[in-house]
Every structure is written in structure tokens, then in C-alpha cells.
């Protein structure tokens, strides 16, 4: 591999990492990686369900608090 090829590949990688946040970089820590993954999943679900990102975030938080909805009321005998 020549020096020009290596420089070209590195410059292309740096350009992609600057353009697309989720592609990561060498100094990316575990927390930032997890945030990128969660943001990407949130965006995916928002697009798939044709909702805003804020609405999907709210729905996810509601499902975390009550994953199966409110409990059924029991009838006393």
C-alpha cells in the first residue's frame, strides 16, 4: 500500500466520521458508543412508526415504567 493510498483512506474515514456522528472514532468511549446506538434506535423507530423523536422517546419511557400497562383490577369475592 502506498503512502498516498493510506492518506486518502484516512482522510475519507475522517470525513465520514465528521459527517455521520454514529460512525465513531478511535477515542470513542463505551458511554458515547451506547448513546449513539440508543439514538440510532430511537431514530429508526420514529421513522418506522411515522412519529416524532420526542413522541417515541416519551413512549419508550412509558413502556419502561409500565411495560405491560396498568394491572387489571381484581374483583373481590
C-alpha positions in Angstrom: 0.0 0.0 0.0 1.4 3.4 -0.9 1.6 6.4 1.3 -0.9 8.3 -0.9 -3.5 5.5 -0.7 -3.1 5.4 3.1 -3.5 9.1 3.4 -6.6 9.0 1.1 -8.2 6.3 3.1 -7.6 8.1 6.4 -8.9 11.4 5.1 -12.0 9.6 3.8 -12.6 8.0 7.2 -12.1 11.3 9.0 -14.6 12.9 6.6 -17.2 10.1 7.2 -16.7 10.4 11.0 -17.3 14.1 10.9 -20.3 13.8 8.6 -22.0 10.9 10.4 -21.8 11.0 14.2 -22.7 7.4 14.7 -19.6 6.0 12.8 -17.4 6.6 15.9 -13.7 7.3 16.1 -10.6 6.0 17.8 -11.2 7.9 21.1 -14.9 6.9 21.4 -15.6 5.5 24.9 -18.2 3.0 26.0 -20.7 5.6 27.1 -20.6 7.6 23.9 -20.9 4.4 21.9 -24.1 3.4 23.9 -25.6 6.8 23.4 -25.0 6.6 19.6 -26.7 3.2 19.5 -29.7 4.3 21.5 -30.1 7.5 19.4 -29.9 5.4 16.2 -32.6 3.0 17.5 -34.8 5.9 18.6 -34.5 7.5 15.1 -35.2 4.2 13.4 -38.4 3.6 15.4 -39.6 7.2 14.9 -39.2 6.8 11.2 -40.8 3.4 11.1 -43.8 4.5 13.1 -44.1 7.9 11.5 -43.8 9.7 14.8 -41.6 12.5 16.1 -38.5 11.6 18.0 -39.8 13.3 21.1 -43.1 11.2 21.0 -41.1 8.0 20.6 -38.8 8.9 23.5 -41.9 9.5 25.6 -43.5 6.2 24.5 -40.2 4.3 25.4 -40.1 5.9 28.8 -43.7 5.0 29.5 -43.0 1.4 28.4 -40.0 1.3 30.8 -42.2 2.4 33.7 -45.2 0.2 32.9 -44.1 -2.4 30.4 -47.4 -4.3 30.4 -49.7 -1.4 31.1 -51.7 -0.9 34.3 -52.6 -4.0 36.2 -56.1 -5.4 35.9 -58.4 -4.6 38.8 -59.4 -7.7 40.7 -63.0 -8.4 41.8 -63.3 -9.1 45.5 -65.4 -12.1 46.3 
